[in-house]
Amino acid sequence: MRVRYTDNGEELRFEQNGNELRVFATQYPYGTNGVVRVAEAELK
């Protein structure tokens, strides 16, 4: 399994415990304006 941002492909750290998934999001780089970031989880 992997979790990544769809805008830049950055992989995100995550923890999975049973049916619970905790994703540790990162901030936009300094000086970048953005309202929404979308991350996608890919199940293998």
N, CA, C and O atoms as CSV, one atom per row, in Angstrom:
chain,resi,resn,atom,element,x,y,z
A,1,MET,N,N,0.858,-1.178,0.000
A,1,MET,CA,C,0.000,0.000,0.000
A,1,MET,C,C,0.894,1.228,0.000
A,1,MET,O,O,1.960,1.248,0.615
A,2,ARG,N,N,0.438,2.234,-0.696
A,2,ARG,CA,C,1.132,3.518,-0.637
A,2,ARG,C,C,0.096,4.631,-0.690
A,2,ARG,O,O,-0.995,4.471,-1.238
A,3,VAL,N,N,0.473,5.764,-0.104
A,3,VAL,CA,C,-0.367,6.957,-0.111
A,3,VAL,C,C,0.484,8.078,-0.681
A,3,VAL,O,O,1.611,8.299,-0.239
A,4,ARG,N,N,-0.062,8.787,-1.667
A,4,ARG,CA,C,0.720,9.869,-2.287
A,4,ARG,C,C,-0.193,11.006,-2.697
A,4,ARG,O,O,-1.387,10.821,-2.931
A,5,TYR,N,N,0.410,12.203,-2.780
A,5,TYR,CA,C,-0.311,13.356,-3.296
A,5,TYR,C,C,-0.448,13.218,-4.801
A,5,TYR,O,O,0.474,12.760,-5.476
A,6,THR,N,N,-1.613,13.620,-5.332
A,6,THR,CA,C,-1.818,13.538,-6.776
A,6,THR,C,C,-1.184,14.721,-7.517
A,6,THR,O,O,-0.961,14.635,-8.725
A,7,ASP,N,N,-0.889,15.828,-6.811
A,7,ASP,CA,C,-0.328,16.993,-7.510
A,7,ASP,C,C,1.165,16.861,-7.795
A,7,ASP,O,O,1.640,17.357,-8.817
A,8,ASN,N,N,1.913,16.202,-6.908
A,8,ASN,CA,C,3.354,16.115,-7.130
A,8,ASN,C,C,3.923,14.705,-6.927
A,8,ASN,O,O,5.127,14.504,-7.090
A,9,GLY,N,N,3.083,13.730,-6.574
A,9,GLY,CA,C,3.543,12.355,-6.420
A,9,GLY,C,C,4.273,12.062,-5.123
A,9,GLY,O,O,4.750,10.945,-4.923
A,10,GLU,N,N,4.369,13.044,-4.239
A,10,GLU,CA,C,5.063,12.842,-2.963
A,10,GLU,C,C,4.370,11.742,-2.162
A,10,GLU,O,O,3.158,11.781,-1.948
A,11,GLU,N,N,5.164,10.758,-1.721
A,11,GLU,CA,C,4.601,9.686,-0.903
A,11,GLU,C,C,4.508,10.164,0.540
A,11,GLU,O,O,5.395,10.850,1.047
A,12,LEU,N,N,3.413,9.784,1.184
A,12,LEU,CA,C,3.147,10.213,2.548
A,12,LEU,C,C,3.319,9.059,3.519
A,12,LEU,O,O,3.024,7.906,3.204
A,13,ARG,N,N,3.797,9.392,4.693
A,13,ARG,CA,C,3.921,8.398,5.760
A,13,ARG,C,C,2.527,8.079,6.273
A,13,ARG,O,O,1.675,8.961,6.383
A,14,PHE,N,N,2.304,6.808,6.587
A,14,PHE,CA,C,1.002,6.403,7.102
A,14,PHE,C,C,1.161,5.235,8.055
A,14,PHE,O,O,2.181,4.547,8.060
A,15,GLU,N,N,0.131,5.027,8.860
A,15,GLU,CA,C,0.056,3.871,9.752
A,15,GLU,C,C,-1.293,3.214,9.523
A,15,GLU,O,O,-2.311,3.892,9.383
A,16,GLN,N,N,-1.294,1.893,9.486
A,16,GLN,CA,C,-2.542,1.164,9.317
A,16,GLN,C,C,-2.696,0.207,10.488
A,16,GLN,O,O,-1.778,-0.537,10.835
A,17,ASN,N,N,-3.888,0.246,11.091
A,17,ASN,CA,C,-4.194,-0.618,12.221
A,17,ASN,C,C,-5.599,-1.171,12.001
A,17,ASN,O,O,-6.586,-0.504,12.310
A,18,GLY,N,N,-5.689,-2.385,11.470
A,18,GLY,CA,C,-7.001,-2.956,11.162
A,18,GLY,C,C,-7.692,-2.145,10.081
A,18,GLY,O,O,-7.149,-1.972,8.990
A,19,ASN,N,N,-8.886,-1.647,10.374
A,19,ASN,CA,C,-9.651,-0.846,9.412
A,19,ASN,C,C,-9.326,0.638,9.495
A,19,ASN,O,O,-9.929,1.439,8.781
A,20,GLU,N,N,-8.402,1.013,10.336
A,20,GLU,CA,C,-8.062,2.428,10.533
A,20,GLU,C,C,-6.798,2.776,9.753
A,20,GLU,O,O,-5.805,2.049,9.795
A,21,LEU,N,N,-6.853,3.894,9.045
A,21,LEU,CA,C,-5.696,4.387,8.297
A,21,LEU,C,C,-5.409,5.809,8.756
A,21,LEU,O,O,-6.280,6.676,8.685
A,22,ARG,N,N,-4.204,6.046,9.219
A,22,ARG,CA,C,-3.786,7.384,9.653
A,22,ARG,C,C,-2.708,7.875,8.692
A,22,ARG,O,O,-1.656,7.252,8.547
A,23,VAL,N,N,-2.988,9.009,8.035
A,23,VAL,CA,C,-2.059,9.584,7.063
A,23,VAL,C,C,-1.458,10.846,7.661
A,23,VAL,O,O,-2.175,11.687,8.202
A,24,PHE,N,N,-0.150,10.974,7.561
A,24,PHE,CA,C,0.571,12.133,8.071
A,24,PHE,C,C,0.856,13.073,6.900
A,24,PHE,O,O,1.825,12.893,6.162
A,25,ALA,N,N,-0.002,14.071,6.746
A,25,ALA,CA,C,0.090,15.009,5.624
A,25,ALA,C,C,1.242,15.983,5.825
A,25,ALA,O,O,1.650,16.268,6.951
A,26,THR,N,N,1.755,16.483,4.714
A,26,THR,CA,C,2.786,17.516,4.743
A,26,THR,C,C,2.200,18.810,4.196
A,26,THR,O,O,1.182,18.804,3.504
A,27,GLN,N,N,2.853,19.908,4.514
A,27,GLN,CA,C,2.384,21.217,4.065
A,27,GLN,C,C,2.852,21.494,2.644
A,27,GLN,O,O,3.771,20.856,2.130
A,28,TYR,N,N,2.183,22.480,2.018
A,28,TYR,CA,C,2.680,22.989,0.745
A,28,TYR,C,C,4.045,23.627,0.965
A,28,TYR,O,O,4.325,24.119,2.058
A,29,PRO,N,N,4.897,23.627,-0.057
A,29,PRO,CA,C,6.157,24.358,0.045
A,29,PRO,C,C,5.892,25.846,0.302
A,29,PRO,O,O,4.863,26.370,-0.124
A,30,TYR,N,N,6.794,26.518,0.980
A,30,TYR,CA,C,6.652,27.932,1.295
A,30,TYR,C,C,6.437,28.736,0.010
A,30,TYR,O,O,7.139,28.537,-0.982
A,31,GLY,N,N,5.467,29.638,0.041
A,31,GLY,CA,C,5.189,30.497,-1.093
A,31,GLY,C,C,4.191,29.923,-2.088
A,31,GLY,O,O,3.864,30.572,-3.081
A,32,THR,N,N,3.712,28.730,-1.834
A,32,THR,CA,C,2.735,28.107,-2.722
A,32,THR,C,C,1.334,28.350,-2.187
A,32,THR,O,O,1.059,28.086,-1.017
A,33,ASN,N,N,0.452,28.849,-3.035
A,33,ASN,CA,C,-0.940,29.031,-2.646
A,33,ASN,C,C,-1.749,27.832,-3.111
A,33,ASN,O,O,-1.667,27.417,-4.268
A,34,GLY,N,N,-2.516,27.293,-2.206
A,34,GLY,CA,C,-3.366,26.169,-2.568
A,34,GLY,C,C,-4.434,25.998,-1.501
A,34,GLY,O,O,-4.189,26.229,-0.317
A,35,VAL,N,N,-5.570,25.609,-1.915
A,35,VAL,CA,C,-6.665,25.455,-0.968
A,35,VAL,C,C,-6.856,23.987,-0.613
A,35,VAL,O,O,-7.080,23.647,0.548
A,36,VAL,N,N,-6.767,23.126,-1.608
A,36,VAL,CA,C,-7.054,21.714,-1.405
A,36,VAL,C,C,-5.912,20.867,-1.948
A,36,VAL,O,O,-5.388,21.138,-3.029
A,37,ARG,N,N,-5.526,19.833,-1.188
A,37,ARG,CA,C,-4.583,18.836,-1.690
A,37,ARG,C,C,-5.289,17.499,-1.658
A,37,ARG,O,O,-5.999,17.180,-0.705
A,38,VAL,N,N,-5.094,16.735,-2.687
A,38,VAL,CA,C,-5.732,15.425,-2.777
A,38,VAL,C,C,-4.646,14.358,-2.686
A,38,VAL,O,O,-3.630,14.408,-3.380
A,39,ALA,N,N,-4.899,13.388,-1.801
A,39,ALA,CA,C,-4.007,12.242,-1.688
A,39,ALA,C,C,-4.767,10.999,-2.097
A,39,ALA,O,O,-5.977,10.904,-1.891
A,40,GLU,N,N,-4.047,10.038,-2.682
A,40,GLU,CA,C,-4.686,8.811,-3.109
A,40,GLU,C,C,-3.968,7.642,-2.448
A,40,GLU,O,O,-2.740,7.614,-2.356
A,41,ALA,N,N,-4.759,6.682,-1.992
A,41,ALA,CA,C,-4.210,5.452,-1.417
A,41,ALA,C,C,-4.306,4.359,-2.460
A,41,ALA,O,O,-5.380,4.098,-3.003
A,42,GLU,N,N,-3.185,3.725,-2.736
A,42,GLU,CA,C,-3.143,2.644,-3.713
A,42,GLU,C,C,-2.997,1.329,-2.962
A,42,GLU,O,O,-2.007,1.107,-2.265
A,43,LEU,N,N,-3.974,0.477,-3.109
A,43,LEU,CA,C,-3.967,-0.818,-2.450
A,43,LEU,C,C,-3.339,-1.843,-3.385
A,43,LEU,O,O,-3.640,-1.868,-4.579
A,44,LYS,N,N,-2.490,-2.666,-2.857
A,44,LYS,CA,C,-1.845,-3.684,-3.693
A,44,LYS,C,C,-2.353,-5.052,-3.339
A,44,LYS,O,O,-1.927,-6.042,-3.935
